[in-house]
């Protein structure tokens, strides 16, 4: 029952993620007013404000004005629920499972928002960093020391600043955004020094096709800017899974020739 409650909570968090994406980039409150139709402004009735099911019941249209509601809403809710379901199957409602579930959901939201807005907000990365520095303290068995999370975050911040400086000097423009820098520093805290740099390498590797997909899907040219965050988030998530499962992805890394990404 606890696992079911966690999955249902994740579905609700996915609904909040939709609110965040729709309002926060525009400077609007994510708390009030309650959810409403983006077309006519009428408040969504409580019986229709059920994650995924509400959209299906209404067949993707507003109850009042009949205009279509984006499929993004149930997609984000379902994605949050599926991530929670997978984590509960693997770890159950354990402290470690809940810790990394929170990390994965935060990464999912950050990647989704960055894809839609080309921006990673401090409102997402700052709480992630605060939580991350405590991970090695609460789960010392996964790290060489209780202070490894804090050390990893500081190391990644310094490293990303160097990379940003080198990239700007070479390309004469910013190639690493401030949001990307903060995301990697926060994510490194969850991973520790042994996995953080591996996550960065994997994130860069994953970002290239995702950025190409973004440009192609929007009819943009290769020289146009594209979000780097989704690839970095994917790299962080894979490295975190490998850490939490104590090498659960080593076989995949070996098949790809990514031997440096094996768990220590």
Backbone as CSV, one residue per row, in Angstrom:
resi,resn,N_x,N_y,N_z,CA_x,CA_y,CA_z,C_x,C_y,C_z
1,UNK,0.820,-1.212,0.000,0.000,0.000,0.000,0.859,1.270,0.000
2,UNK,2.001,1.191,0.701,2.884,2.353,0.726,3.398,2.674,-0.667
3,UNK,3.762,1.612,-1.420,4.258,1.821,-2.778,3.184,2.436,-3.663
4,UNK,1.934,1.993,-3.496,0.840,2.556,-4.282,0.647,4.031,-3.952
5,UNK,0.743,4.370,-2.678,0.620,5.769,-2.269,1.720,6.617,-2.903
6,UNK,2.940,6.088,-2.969,4.053,6.823,-3.575,3.781,7.071,-5.058
7,UNK,3.280,6.053,-5.763,2.986,6.204,-7.193,1.887,7.243,-7.409
8,UNK,0.837,7.194,-6.590,-0.251,8.173,-6.713,0.248,9.585,-6.411
9,UNK,1.134,9.683,-5.422,1.713,10.990,-5.102,2.533,11.512,-6.274
10,UNK,3.276,10.623,-6.923,4.078,11.027,-8.080,3.190,11.524,-9.214
11,UNK,2.043,10.885,-9.412,1.102,11.344,-10.436,0.640,12.771,-10.138
12,UNK,0.370,13.031,-8.869,-0.038,14.386,-8.471,1.099,15.384,-8.652
13,UNK,2.326,14.938,-8.374,3.480,15.808,-8.592,3.655,16.110,-10.079
14,UNK,3.311,15.142,-10.925,3.339,15.388,-12.359,2.338,16.452,-12.754
15,UNK,1.180,16.453,-12.092,0.182,17.493,-12.335,0.722,18.860,-11.922
16,UNK,1.429,18.883,-10.789,2.049,20.137,-10.358,3.140,20.566,-11.333
17,UNK,3.846,19.580,-11.891,4.860,19.892,-12.888,4.272,20.629,-14.075
18,UNK,3.073,20.228,-14.485,2.385,20.929,-15.566,2.088,22.373,-15.197
19,UNK,1.658,22.571,-13.948,1.373,23.929,-13.472,2.646,24.758,-13.479
20,UNK,3.737,24.160,-13.010,5.019,24.866,-12.977,5.438,25.295,-14.375
21,UNK,5.347,24.369,-15.324,5.760,24.666,-16.691,4.889,25.734,-17.328
22,UNK,3.593,25.694,-17.025,2.670,26.652,-17.635,2.769,28.043,-17.024
23,UNK,3.163,28.128,-15.757,3.095,29.420,-15.060,4.441,30.031,-14.698
24,UNK,5.345,29.228,-14.145,6.564,29.806,-13.589,7.400,30.561,-14.623
25,UNK,7.597,30.022,-15.832,8.382,30.784,-16.816,7.763,32.134,-17.169
26,UNK,6.467,32.292,-16.932,5.790,33.551,-17.230,5.706,34.462,-16.005
27,UNK,6.346,34.042,-14.903,6.342,34.843,-13.695,5.051,34.779,-12.907
28,UNK,4.223,33.775,-13.158,2.951,33.637,-12.460,3.099,32.703,-11.263
29,UNK,2.220,32.848,-10.305,2.234,31.994,-9.120,1.852,30.562,-9.494
30,UNK,2.544,29.596,-8.879,2.214,28.195,-9.110,1.233,27.683,-8.064
31,UNK,0.830,28.547,-7.159,-0.068,28.159,-6.067,-1.508,28.603,-6.336
32,UNK,-1.661,29.824,-6.801,-2.990,30.354,-7.058,-2.980,31.152,-8.360
33,UNK,-4.112,31.206,-9.072,-5.378,30.547,-8.753,-5.332,29.050,-9.063
34,UNK,-6.392,28.321,-8.724,-6.430,26.893,-9.033,-6.351,26.648,-10.539
35,UNK,-6.153,25.377,-10.905,-6.019,25.016,-12.313,-7.232,25.463,-13.114
36,UNK,-6.955,25.997,-14.292,-8.031,26.497,-15.146,-7.731,26.189,-16.600
37,UNK,-8.725,26.307,-17.438,-8.576,26.073,-18.870,-7.704,27.183,-19.464
38,UNK,-6.690,26.846,-20.259,-5.838,27.879,-20.850,-6.544,28.709,-21.922
39,UNK,-7.723,28.248,-22.356,-8.462,28.958,-23.409,-9.518,29.897,-22.840
40,UNK,-10.432,29.344,-22.040,-11.553,30.148,-21.549,-11.342,30.648,-20.120
41,UNK,-10.355,30.072,-19.410,-10.058,30.525,-18.061,-10.950,29.939,-16.983
42,UNK,-11.925,29.108,-17.347,-12.797,28.505,-16.339,-12.016,27.505,-15.484
43,UNK,-12.320,27.498,-14.179,-11.632,26.597,-13.268,-11.949,25.145,-13.603
44,UNK,-10.927,24.292,-13.480,-11.122,22.866,-13.707,-11.850,22.273,-12.508
45,UNK,-12.929,21.576,-12.757,-13.708,20.973,-11.673,-12.903,19.877,-10.976
46,UNK,-13.176,19.703,-9.691,-12.412,18.744,-8.898,-12.482,17.347,-9.506
47,UNK,-13.651,16.957,-9.993,-13.810,15.608,-10.544,-13.041,15.422,-11.843
48,UNK,-12.656,16.517,-12.481,-11.887,16.440,-13.726,-10.394,16.656,-13.496
49,UNK,-10.036,17.033,-12.278,-8.643,17.363,-11.974,-7.901,16.154,-11.415
50,UNK,-8.152,15.000,-12.019,-7.511,13.749,-11.628,-6.401,13.454,-12.625
51,UNK,-5.175,13.236,-12.161,-4.079,13.001,-13.095,-4.395,11.914,-14.123
52,UNK,-4.131,12.181,-15.360,-4.306,11.303,-16.515,-5.784,10.998,-16.775
53,UNK,-6.480,10.473,-15.772,-7.872,10.074,-15.963,-8.767,11.261,-16.321
54,UNK,-8.529,12.408,-15.688,-9.349,13.573,-15.977,-9.282,13.960,-17.438
55,UNK,-8.098,13.954,-18.003,-7.917,14.290,-19.416,-8.608,13.268,-20.306
56,UNK,-8.497,11.991,-19.941,-9.133,10.930,-20.737,-10.654,11.022,-20.660
57,UNK,-11.178,11.299,-19.480,-12.631,11.415,-19.314,-13.191,12.535,-20.188
58,UNK,-12.447,13.626,-20.251,-12.882,14.778,-21.049,-12.478,14.660,-22.515
59,UNK,-11.822,13.552,-22.853,-11.361,13.308,-24.222,-10.476,14.443,-24.729
60,UNK,-9.671,14.957,-23.822,-8.702,15.961,-24.202,-9.274,17.321,-24.519
61,UNK,-10.473,17.609,-24.018,-11.090,18.907,-24.303,-11.639,19.542,-23.027
62,UNK,-11.689,20.864,-23.021,-12.230,21.580,-21.875,-13.716,21.281,-21.721
63,UNK,-14.155,21.062,-20.509,-15.568,20.753,-20.242,-16.464,21.937,-20.589
64,UNK,-15.946,23.161,-20.422,-16.765,24.361,-20.626,-16.755,24.861,-22.064
65,UNK,-15.571,25.053,-22.631,-15.508,25.647,-23.973,-15.283,24.633,-25.078
66,UNK,-14.913,23.412,-24.721,-14.749,22.358,-25.718,-13.469,22.426,-26.518
67,UNK,-12.600,23.381,-26.207,-11.355,23.488,-26.962,-10.344,22.450,-26.464
68,UNK,-9.436,22.025,-27.360,-8.505,20.940,-26.987,-7.505,21.348,-25.916
69,UNK,-7.207,20.402,-25.034,-6.193,20.563,-24.002,-4.999,19.703,-24.404
70,UNK,-3.815,20.281,-24.381,-2.612,19.602,-24.856,-2.405,18.243,-24.195
71,UNK,-1.968,17.277,-25.005,-1.651,15.948,-24.479,-0.422,15.970,-23.581
72,UNK,0.264,17.113,-23.533,1.412,17.230,-22.647,1.011,17.027,-21.188
73,UNK,-0.203,17.429,-20.844,-0.640,17.340,-19.454,-0.699,15.898,-18.964
74,UNK,-1.418,14.996,-19.631,-1.403,13.609,-19.157,-0.060,12.930,-19.388
75,UNK,0.697,13.392,-20.382,1.996,12.768,-20.651,2.957,12.997,-19.493
76,UNK,3.008,14.230,-18.982,3.894,14.496,-17.854,3.432,13.752,-16.610
77,UNK,2.147,13.736,-16.363,1.630,13.021,-15.200,1.953,11.540,-15.285
78,UNK,1.741,10.954,-16.469,2.027,9.533,-16.649,3.513,9.247,-16.508
79,UNK,4.349,10.140,-17.022,5.798,9.944,-16.922,6.245,9.926,-15.466
80,UNK,5.720,10.855,-14.674,6.051,10.871,-13.243,5.594,9.573,-12.576
81,UNK,4.391,9.127,-12.903,3.873,7.907,-12.311,4.672,6.677,-12.708
82,UNK,5.093,6.600,-13.970,5.861,5.444,-14.439,7.241,5.385,-13.787
83,UNK,7.867,6.544,-13.618,9.165,6.574,-12.933,9.006,6.072,-11.499
84,UNK,7.966,6.533,-10.824,7.724,6.099,-9.446,7.429,4.603,-9.388
85,UNK,6.648,4.121,-10.325,6.311,2.689,-10.380,7.575,1.853,-10.557
86,UNK,8.450,2.282,-11.476,9.693,1.557,-11.692,10.587,1.558,-10.461
87,UNK,10.670,2.688,-9.787,11.499,2.768,-8.588,10.944,1.918,-7.461
88,UNK,9.617,1.885,-7.332,9.017,1.077,-6.279,9.208,-0.414,-6.559
89,UNK,9.171,-0.809,-7.824,9.415,-2.207,-8.163,10.842,-2.612,-7.817
90,UNK,11.785,-1.695,-8.047,13.201,-2.036,-7.845,13.627,-1.898,-6.383
91,UNK,13.198,-0.839,-5.720,13.693,-0.548,-4.377,12.625,-0.630,-3.292
92,UNK,11.342,-0.520,-3.686,10.299,-0.407,-2.687,10.339,0.978,-2.058
93,UNK,9.486,1.200,-1.069,9.416,2.510,-0.413,10.477,2.617,0.677
94,UNK,11.741,2.368,0.285,12.866,2.456,1.206,13.428,3.875,1.186
95,UNK,14.206,4.250,2.194,14.817,5.584,2.163,15.638,5.841,0.909
96,UNK,16.413,4.837,0.471,17.226,4.998,-0.737,16.334,5.147,-1.969
97,UNK,15.286,4.322,-2.047,14.375,4.399,-3.183,13.672,5.743,-3.265
98,UNK,13.232,6.250,-2.129,12.542,7.541,-2.112,13.502,8.682,-2.428
99,UNK,14.741,8.558,-1.955,15.742,9.590,-2.227,15.988,9.721,-3.724
100,UNK,16.256,8.598,-4.367,16.566,8.671,-5.797,15.314,8.852,-6.643
101,UNK,14.162,8.478,-6.123,12.924,8.805,-6.835,12.757,10.317,-6.910
102,UNK,12.992,10.997,-5.783,12.919,12.452,-5.791,13.910,13.055,-6.771
103,UNK,15.103,12.485,-6.834,16.135,12.964,-7.764,15.687,12.783,-9.207
104,UNK,15.162,11.612,-9.527,14.733,11.335,-10.902,13.563,12.222,-11.319
105,UNK,12.616,12.444,-10.407,11.475,13.295,-10.747,11.917,14.738,-10.960
106,UNK,12.865,15.195,-10.150,13.391,16.547,-10.332,14.099,16.664,-11.678
107,UNK,14.881,15.652,-12.042,15.564,15.664,-13.341,14.569,15.648,-14.490
108,UNK,13.500,14.872,-14.336,12.478,14.811,-15.383,11.827,16.168,-15.582
109,UNK,11.490,16.826,-14.491,10.876,18.152,-14.590,11.838,19.152,-15.217
110,UNK,13.090,19.143,-14.772,14.082,20.080,-15.293,14.276,19.867,-16.793
111,UNK,14.404,18.610,-17.206,14.600,18.319,-18.627,13.401,18.765,-19.449
112,UNK,12.208,18.512,-18.940,10.980,18.859,-19.666,10.849,20.376,-19.811
113,UNK,11.096,21.076,-18.720,10.986,22.532,-18.742,12.050,23.138,-19.658
114,UNK,13.267,22.612,-19.590,14.333,23.130,-20.446,14.016,22.890,-21.920
115,UNK,13.439,21.745,-22.225,13.047,21.429,-23.611,12.016,22.425,-24.128
116,UNK,11.105,22.813,-23.259,10.016,23.711,-23.675,10.423,25.186,-23.628
117,UNK,11.303,25.554,-22.711,11.580,26.977,-22.493,13.030,27.381,-22.740
118,UNK,13.922,26.416,-22.929,15.359,26.695,-23.075,15.919,27.361,-21.814
119,UNK,15.404,26.950,-20.654,15.869,27.568,-19.411,15.757,26.564,-18.267
120,UNK,16.798,26.542,-17.430,16.776,25.744,-16.204,16.697,26.716,-15.042
121,UNK,15.627,26.655,-14.308,15.359,27.651,-13.277,16.009,27.280,-11.944
122,UNK,16.471,28.322,-11.233,17.061,28.108,-9.911,16.064,27.478,-8.947
123,UNK,14.771,27.712,-9.173,13.749,27.136,-8.306,13.772,25.616,-8.342
124,UNK,14.360,25.050,-9.390,14.499,23.595,-9.490,15.878,23.129,-9.022
125,UNK,16.920,23.786,-9.500,18.278,23.316,-9.221,18.747,23.631,-7.801
126,UNK,18.299,24.755,-7.230,18.756,25.113,-5.878,18.284,24.110,-4.819
127,UNK,16.987,23.759,-4.760,16.571,22.736,-3.784,17.254,21.398,-4.018
128,UNK,17.526,21.093,-5.291,18.205,19.840,-5.605,19.615,19.834,-5.014
129,UNK,20.301,20.960,-5.088,21.651,21.058,-4.529,21.631,20.937,-3.007
130,UNK,20.658,21.593,-2.383,20.557,21.539,-0.916,20.316,20.110,-0.453
131,UNK,19.430,19.407,-1.144,19.166,18.013,-0.778,20.358,17.127,-1.101
132,UNK,21.025,17.411,-2.213,22.112,16.551,-2.664,23.292,16.481,-1.718
133,UNK,23.643,17.593,-1.081,24.839,17.596,-0.226,24.659,16.707,1.004
134,UNK,23.435,16.290,1.278,23.190,15.439,2.449,23.112,13.956,2.103
135,UNK,23.159,13.625,0.805,22.956,12.235,0.397,24.056,11.328,0.930
136,UNK,25.324,11.731,0.785,26.413,10.866,1.255,26.422,10.728,2.775
137,UNK,25.803,11.683,3.465,25.726,11.592,4.921,24.709,10.546,5.354
138,UNK,23.594,10.474,4.621,22.535,9.528,4.982,22.747,8.140,4.391
139,UNK,23.527,8.051,3.305,23.781,6.748,2.675,25.283,6.548,2.510
140,UNK,26.009,6.454,3.613,27.477,6.376,3.549,27.989,5.136,2.827
141,UNK,27.188,4.095,2.755,27.639,2.883,2.101,27.870,3.029,0.610
142,UNK,27.303,4.058,0.005,27.453,4.273,-1.433,28.623,5.199,-1.764
143,UNK,29.228,5.816,-0.745,30.231,6.850,-0.986,31.486,6.586,-0.152
144,UNK,32.639,7.108,-0.595,33.881,6.903,0.172,33.916,7.669,1.490
145,UNK,33.137,8.729,1.616,33.085,9.470,2.876,31.732,10.170,2.991
146,UNK,31.400,10.624,4.205,30.128,11.301,4.415,30.099,12.697,3.783
147,UNK,31.245,13.222,3.450,31.314,14.557,2.860,31.501,14.501,1.344
148,UNK,31.389,13.311,0.783,31.662,13.144,-0.646,30.678,13.925,-1.518
149,UNK,29.426,14.032,-1.105,28.437,14.760,-1.897,28.802,16.239,-2.018
150,UNK,29.162,16.833,-0.900,29.539,18.252,-0.915,30.788,18.469,-1.756
151,UNK,31.764,17.576,-1.601,33.004,17.693,-2.378,32.715,17.565,-3.868
152,UNK,31.874,16.598,-4.229,31.541,16.384,-5.635,30.847,17.604,-6.228
153,UNK,29.940,18.214,-5.462,29.239,19.390,-5.957,30.180,20.547,-6.224
154,UNK,31.122,20.770,-5.296,32.084,21.865,-5.455,33.029,21.577,-6.625
155,UNK,33.478,20.329,-6.734,34.369,19.966,-7.831,33.687,20.166,-9.181
156,UNK,32.438,19.729,-9.294,31.718,19.857,-10.554,31.471,21.326,-10.884
157,UNK,31.138,22.128,-9.878,30.933,23.554,-10.113,32.195,24.190,-10.681
158,UNK,33.342,23.874,-10.078,34.611,24.420,-10.562,34.921,23.912,-11.963
159,UNK,34.704,22.624,-12.175,34.980,22.049,-13.486,34.101,22.627,-14.585
160,UNK,32.833,22.822,-14.280,31.917,23.379,-15.270,32.259,24.833,-15.582
161,UNK,32.726,25.571,-14.576,33.153,26.953,-14.811,34.346,26.995,-15.761
162,UNK,35.271,26.056,-15.583,36.421,25.975,-16.485,35.975,25.619,-17.897
163,UNK,35.081,24.631,-18.010,34.581,24.238,-19.332,33.842,25.386,-20.005
164,UNK,33.049,26.115,-19.222,32.318,27.255,-19.782,33.280,28.318,-20.292
165,UNK,34.343,28.563,-19.524,35.322,29.549,-19.944,36.058,29.134,-21.200
166,UNK,36.466,27.864,-21.268,37.157,27.366,-22.445,36.247,27.390,-23.678
167,UNK,34.987,27.002,-23.468,34.045,27.003,-24.585,33.798,28.395,-25.125
168,UNK,33.681,29.350,-24.232,33.449,30.734,-24.667,34.665,31.295,-25.389
169,UNK,35.852,30.943,-24.910,37.069,31.423,-25.562,37.228,30.814,-26.952
170,UNK,36.824,29.555,-27.110,36.999,28.870,-28.396,35.932,29.289,-29.404
171,UNK,34.656,29.295,-28.965,33.557,29.586,-29.890,33.145,31.059,-29.891
172,UNK,33.708,31.838,-28.965,33.387,33.261,-28.838,31.906,33.505,-28.521
173,UNK,31.324,32.566,-27.836,29.955,32.705,-27.339,29.762,31.704,-26.216
174,UNK,28.704,31.894,-25.426,28.432,30.971,-24.324,27.970,29.626,-24.867
175,UNK,28.647,28.566,-24.477,28.245,27.222,-24.894,27.705,26.413,-23.719
176,UNK,27.949,26.880,-22.501,27.411,26.240,-21.295,26.621,27.292,-20.531
177,UNK,25.327,27.084,-20.417,24.480,28.045,-19.726,24.635,27.947,-18.213
178,UNK,24.248,29.004,-17.532,24.306,28.995,-16.083,23.427,27.918,-15.474
179,UNK,22.289,27.665,-16.105,21.409,26.615,-15.612,22.033,25.243,-15.739
180,UNK,22.743,24.987,-16.858,23.428,23.709,-17.051,24.499,23.521,-15.978
181,UNK,25.219,24.580,-15.694,26.273,24.538,-14.689,25.707,24.176,-13.316
182,UNK,24.624,24.846,-12.937,24.017,24.594,-11.624,23.398,23.201,-11.556
183,UNK,22.812,22.750,-12.671,22.229,21.407,-12.701,23.289,20.351,-12.444
184,UNK,24.437,20.465,-13.121,25.483,19.461,-12.950,26.078,19.503,-11.543
185,UNK,26.230,20.696,-10.973,26.753,20.796,-9.610,25.791,20.147,-8.620
186,UNK,24.490,20.399,-8.796,23.494,19.801,-7.905,23.437,18.298,-8.094
187,UNK,23.461,17.853,-9.348,23.404,16.422,-9.625,24.629,15.691,-9.115
188,UNK,25.793,16.331,-9.200,27.028,15.700,-8.727,26.949,15.364,-7.255
189,UNK,26.241,16.188,-6.490,26.115,15.928,-5.058,25.389,14.611,-4.800
190,UNK,24.412,14.280,-5.631,23.698,13.011,-5.473,24.568,11.820,-5.873
191,UNK,25.577,12.057,-6.700,26.361,10.962,-7.261,27.692,10.736,-6.568
192,UNK,28.259,11.791,-6.000,29.572,11.659,-5.399,30.681,11.797,-6.431
193,UNK,31.916,11.904,-5.940,33.045,12.180,-6.821,33.311,11.070,-7.830
194,UNK,33.010,9.825,-7.476,33.328,8.706,-8.369,32.422,8.658,-9.594
195,UNK,31.179,9.104,-9.452,30.218,8.984,-10.541,29.918,10.297,-11.245
196,UNK,30.205,11.434,-10.618,29.782,12.718,-11.165,30.376,12.993,-12.539
197,UNK,31.677,12.797,-12.686,32.312,13.099,-13.966,31.901,12.100,-15.033
198,UNK,31.605,10.893,-14.602,31.085,9.902,-15.544,29.713,10.331,-16.057
199,UNK,28.909,10.910,-15.163,27.589,11.411,-15.573,27.728,12.539,-16.581
200,UNK,28.711,13.411,-16.381,28.928,14.508,-17.325,29.310,13.971,-18.697
201,UNK,30.211,12.992,-18.730,30.612,12.410,-20.011,29.430,11.769,-20.721
202,UNK,28.629,11.023,-19.964,27.465,10.378,-20.554,26.421,11.412,-20.963
203,UNK,26.274,12.490,-20.167,25.321,13.538,-20.492,25.660,14.245,-21.786
204,UNK,26.936,14.551,-21.987,27.364,15.185,-23.241,27.107,14.241,-24.410
205,UNK,27.396,12.971,-24.208,27.172,11.958,-25.247,25.685,11.877,-25.618
206,UNK,24.813,11.960,-24.599,23.372,11.863,-24.839,22.794,13.156,-25.387
207,UNK,23.419,14.284,-25.048,22.869,15.578,-25.439,22.924,15.809,-26.945
208,UNK,23.934,15.289,-27.604,24.121,15.568,-29.030,22.924,15.136,-29.876
209,UNK,22.468,13.874,-29.785,21.291,13.503,-30.587,20.017,14.199,-30.129
210,UNK,19.905,14.468,-28.826,18.708,15.153,-28.338,18.647,16.588,-28.859
211,UNK,19.774,17.264,-28.906,19.814,18.619,-29.434,19.506,18.625,-30.931
212,UNK,20.025,17.637,-31.641,19.728,17.522,-33.078,18.240,17.279,-33.295
213,UNK,17.630,16.426,-32.444,16.202,16.160,-32.538,15.402,17.422,-32.277
214,UNK,15.812,18.196,-31.279,15.129,19.453,-30.949,15.150,20.401,-32.140
215,UNK,16.301,20.572,-32.747,16.433,21.488,-33.883,15.601,21.020,-35.072
216,UNK,15.645,19.733,-35.339,14.898,19.194,-36.477,13.393,19.303,-36.261
217,UNK,12.944,19.025,-35.039,11.505,19.047,-34.752,10.922,20.449,-34.839
218,UNK,11.769,21.444,-34.702,11.304,22.836,-34.759,11.720,23.556,-36.034
219,UNK,12.297,22.811,-36.957,12.689,23.395,-38.223,13.805,24.411,-38.109
220,UNK,14.683,24.237,-37.125,15.777,25.170,-36.903,17.058,24.674,-37.568
221,UNK,18.053,25.535,-37.654,19.336,25.184,-38.252,20.305,24.720,-37.173
222,UNK,21.355,24.034,-37.604,22.305,23.479,-36.649,23.007,24.548,-35.832
223,UNK,23.115,25.753,-36.354,23.785,26.821,-35.616,22.878,27.465,-34.566
224,UNK,21.584,27.139,-34.604,20.650,27.713,-33.636,20.829,27.062,-32.266
225,UNK,20.499,27.777,-31.198,20.643,27.203,-29.845,19.645,26.082,-29.602
226,UNK,20.052,25.129,-28.769,19.204,23.996,-28.398,19.458,23.678,-26.933
227,UNK,18.483,23.109,-26.248,18.647,22.829,-24.811,19.655,21.717,-24.538
228,UNK,20.573,21.988,-23.646,21.597,21.035,-23.240,21.140,20.222,-22.030
229,UNK,20.186,20.796,-21.274,19.752,20.193,-20.026,19.192,18.785,-20.124
230,UNK,18.335,18.482,-21.126,17.792,17.122,-21.192,18.859,16.043,-21.291
231,UNK,19.906,16.298,-22.074,20.984,15.316,-22.176,21.738,15.168,-20.869
232,UNK,22.030,16.296,-20.222,22.717,16.243,-18.927,21.865,15.518,-17.893
233,UNK,20.557,15.791,-17.905,19.656,15.128,-16.956,19.645,13.622,-17.181
234,UNK,19.661,13.208,-18.450,19.684,11.775,-18.758,20.982,11.148,-18.270
235,UNK,22.102,11.831,-18.479,23.377,11.314,-17.994,23.393,11.179,-16.481
236,UNK,22.864,12.171,-15.793,22.792,12.118,-14.329,21.899,10.972,-13.867
237,UNK,20.766,10.786,-14.541,19.835,9.731,-14.142,20.451,8.346,-14.325
238,UNK,21.127,8.126,-15.440,21.743,6.819,-15.687,22.868,6.549,-14.694
239,UNK,23.684,7.564,-14.422,24.756,7.377,-13.450,24.201,7.127,-12.052
240,UNK,23.101,7.811,-11.710,22.479,7.610,-10.401,21.915,6.204,-10.279
241,UNK,21.305,5.706,-11.334,20.771,4.345,-11.310,21.906,3.339,-11.145
242,UNK,23.000,3.571,-11.856,24.139,2.672,-11.746,24.717,2.678,-10.337
243,UNK,24.722,3.858,-9.703,25.220,3.963,-8.339,24.282,3.270,-7.360
244,UNK,22.987,3.564,-7.470,22.014,3.010,-6.529,21.903,1.496,-6.639
245,UNK,22.089,0.968,-7.855,22.004,-0.480,-8.063,23.368,-1.154,-7.975
246,UNK,24.388,-0.375,-7.602,25.755,-0.889,-7.445,26.251,-1.590,-8.713
247,UNK,26.101,-0.895,-9.829,26.625,-1.407,-11.093,25.585,-2.058,-11.966
248,UNK,24.312,-1.694,-11.795,23.250,-2.331,-12.561,23.298,-2.073,-14.059
249,UNK,24.016,-1.043,-14.482,24.114,-0.738,-15.909,25.480,-1.065,-16.492
250,UNK,26.331,-1.731,-15.735,27.676,-2.014,-16.223,27.662,-2.820,-17.515
251,UNK,26.721,-3.760,-17.615,26.647,-4.583,-18.826,26.339,-3.747,-20.058
252,UNK,25.431,-2.784,-19.911,25.089,-1.904,-21.031,26.283,-1.018,-21.372
253,UNK,26.961,-0.499,-20.356,28.124,0.340,-20.607,29.200,-0.436,-21.375
254,UNK,29.407,-1.700,-20.998,30.412,-2.512,-21.669,30.030,-2.748,-23.127
255,UNK,28.740,-3.007,-23.373,28.306,-3.259,-24.748,28.464,-2.026,-25.623
256,UNK,28.400,-0.836,-25.002,28.585,0.415,-25.745,30.043,0.844,-25.799
257,UNK,30.895,0.121,-25.113,32.292,0.494,-25.078,32.590,1.613,-24.104
258,UNK,31.642,1.940,-23.221,31.817,3.031,-22.264,32.375,2.482,-20.952
259,UNK,33.571,1.892,-21.026,34.133,1.220,-19.852,34.376,2.179,-18.700
260,UNK,34.642,3.458,-19.007,34.923,4.415,-17.945,33.700,4.680,-17.087
261,UNK,32.508,4.282,-17.576,31.295,4.572,-16.836,30.874,3.418,-15.920
262,UNK,31.678,2.369,-15.849,31.347,1.276,-14.950,31.425,1.747,-13.504
263,UNK,30.609,1.123,-12.673,30.608,1.475,-11.249,31.940,1.066,-10.619
264,UNK,32.386,1.876,-9.682,33.635,1.563,-9.011,33.403,0.520,-7.921
